[in-house]
């Protein structure tokens, strides 16, 4: 956790540099196996935080997209790494759709009672 926290902190100012530095470290291989393992662990962290934020937003009657935007603003380093990771890793990019589906689920059905297929 300390390794990821340090990386996320540095990513708030320069995500590419933070990710490049981390990718070349022995800690990444030891803790995560490879760069993709690190990126997937960071992605898991984001999704866990997003789920909690969306649960609270539903309780407080806050729009799902607003809750996601607030979470991104509160975690700029993590969001910057994940945005960069989506461009670098096919495995991480494949998860972007599931994140949007989660937000859509919390947002509720489309106007007019129609659902999005």
C-alpha positions as CSV (number, residue, x, y, z in Angstrom):
1,X,0.0,0.0,0.0
2,X,2.8,2.4,0.8
3,X,4.4,1.8,-2.6
4,X,1.1,2.6,-4.4
5,X,0.4,5.6,-2.2
6,X,3.8,7.1,-3.0
7,X,3.3,6.5,-6.7
8,X,-0.1,8.0,-6.7
9,X,1.2,11.1,-4.8
10,X,3.9,11.6,-7.4
11,X,1.4,11.0,-10.2
12,X,-0.6,14.0,-9.2
13,X,2.1,16.2,-10.8
14,X,3.5,13.8,-13.5
15,X,1.7,10.6,-14.1
16,X,3.9,9.4,-16.9
17,X,7.1,9.9,-14.9
18,X,5.6,8.2,-11.8
19,X,4.5,5.2,-13.8
20,X,7.8,4.9,-15.7
21,X,9.7,5.1,-12.4
22,X,7.5,2.5,-10.8
23,X,7.6,0.2,-13.8
24,X,11.3,-0.1,-13.6
25,X,11.5,-0.8,-9.9
26,X,12.2,-4.2,-8.4
27,X,9.2,-3.5,-6.0
28,X,6.8,-3.8,-8.9
29,X,8.0,-7.2,-9.9
30,X,8.1,-8.4,-6.3
31,X,4.7,-7.0,-5.2
32,X,2.7,-7.1,-8.4
33,X,4.5,-9.4,-10.9
34,X,4.7,-6.8,-13.6
35,X,3.5,-3.3,-14.7
36,X,0.1,-4.7,-15.7
37,X,-0.3,-6.3,-12.2
38,X,0.4,-2.9,-10.7
39,X,-2.1,-1.1,-13.0
40,X,-4.7,-3.7,-12.2
41,X,-4.2,-3.3,-8.5
42,X,-4.6,0.5,-8.8
43,X,-7.7,-0.1,-11.0
44,X,-9.1,-2.3,-8.2
45,X,-8.4,0.4,-5.7
46,X,-10.3,3.0,-7.9
47,X,-13.3,0.7,-8.5
48,X,-13.6,-0.1,-4.7
49,X,-13.6,3.7,-3.9
50,X,-16.0,4.4,-6.8
51,X,-18.5,1.7,-5.6
52,X,-18.4,3.2,-2.1
53,X,-18.8,6.7,-3.4
54,X,-21.8,5.7,-5.7
55,X,-23.5,3.9,-2.8
56,X,-23.2,7.1,-0.7
57,X,-24.4,9.2,-3.6
58,X,-27.4,7.0,-4.1
59,X,-28.3,7.4,-0.4
60,X,-27.7,11.2,-0.6
61,X,-29.6,11.5,-4.0
62,X,-26.5,12.8,-5.7
63,X,-26.1,12.1,-9.5
64,X,-23.8,9.2,-10.3
65,X,-21.7,11.3,-12.7
66,X,-21.3,14.0,-10.2
67,X,-20.1,11.5,-7.6
68,X,-17.6,10.0,-10.1
69,X,-16.3,13.5,-10.9
70,X,-15.9,14.4,-7.2
71,X,-14.0,11.2,-6.6
72,X,-11.7,12.0,-9.5
73,X,-11.1,15.5,-8.2
74,X,-10.3,14.2,-4.8
75,X,-7.8,11.6,-6.2
76,X,-6.0,13.4,-9.1
77,X,-2.9,11.2,-9.0
78,X,-4.8,7.9,-9.1
79,X,-7.1,9.1,-11.8
80,X,-4.1,10.4,-13.9
81,X,-2.4,7.0,-13.6
82,X,-5.6,5.2,-14.6
83,X,-6.1,7.4,-17.6
84,X,-2.5,6.8,-18.7
85,X,-2.9,3.1,-18.0
86,X,-5.9,2.9,-20.3
87,X,-3.7,4.1,-23.1
88,X,-0.8,1.7,-22.2
89,X,-2.5,-1.5,-21.2
90,X,-5.2,-3.4,-23.1
91,X,-6.1,-5.3,-19.9
92,X,-6.8,-2.0,-18.1
93,X,-8.6,-0.4,-21.1
94,X,-10.9,-3.4,-21.2
95,X,-12.2,-2.6,-17.7
96,X,-13.2,1.0,-18.7
97,X,-16.5,-0.2,-20.0
98,X,-17.4,-2.0,-16.8
99,X,-16.7,1.2,-14.8
100,X,-19.1,3.1,-17.1
101,X,-21.7,0.3,-16.6
102,X,-21.4,0.6,-12.9
103,X,-22.0,4.4,-13.1
104,X,-24.9,3.9,-15.5
105,X,-26.5,1.3,-13.1
106,X,-26.4,3.9,-10.2
107,X,-27.7,6.6,-12.5
108,X,-30.8,4.6,-13.1
109,X,-32.8,4.0,-16.3
110,X,-32.6,6.3,-19.2
111,X,-35.3,9.0,-19.5
112,X,-38.7,7.8,-20.8
113,X,-38.3,4.5,-19.1
114,X,-36.1,3.1,-21.9
115,X,-33.0,1.2,-20.9
116,X,-29.7,1.3,-22.8
117,X,-28.8,-2.0,-24.3
